[in-house]
């Protein structure tokens, strides 16, 4: 009778461990842009943002 309680728990635990192991395998996603393009766009967006929004450049507010 005790085996009927323990066996489902063991199988469920084994299933969770197997699923968790599969999730650890990470592969890079598909990227439309090259890294250099990402950097270029980032700089362009930063310049545009600085034109549109007042950016505070007080050194006492900056984290070091």
Secondary structure in CASP SS format (residue, H / E / C, confidence):
PFRMAT SS
TARGET T0000
AUTHOR 0000-0000-0000
METHOD secondary structure of the structure
MODEL  1
X C 1.00
X H 1.00
X H 1.00
X H 1.00
X H 1.00
X H 1.00
X H 1.00
X H 1.00
X H 1.00
X H 1.00
X H 1.00
X H 1.00
X H 1.00
X H 1.00
X H 1.00
X H 1.00
X H 1.00
X H 1.00
X H 1.00
X H 1.00
X H 1.00
X H 1.00
X H 1.00
X H 1.00
X C 1.00
X C 1.00
X C 1.00
X C 1.00
X C 1.00
X C 1.00
X C 1.00
X C 1.00
X C 1.00
X C 1.00
X H 1.00
X H 1.00
X H 1.00
X H 1.00
X H 1.00
X H 1.00
X H 1.00
X H 1.00
X H 1.00
X H 1.00
X H 1.00
X H 1.00
X H 1.00
X H 1.00
X H 1.00
X H 1.00
X H 1.00
X H 1.00
X C 1.00
X C 1.00
X C 1.00
X C 1.00
X C 1.00
X C 1.00
X C 1.00
X C 1.00
X C 1.00
X C 1.00
X C 1.00
X C 1.00
END
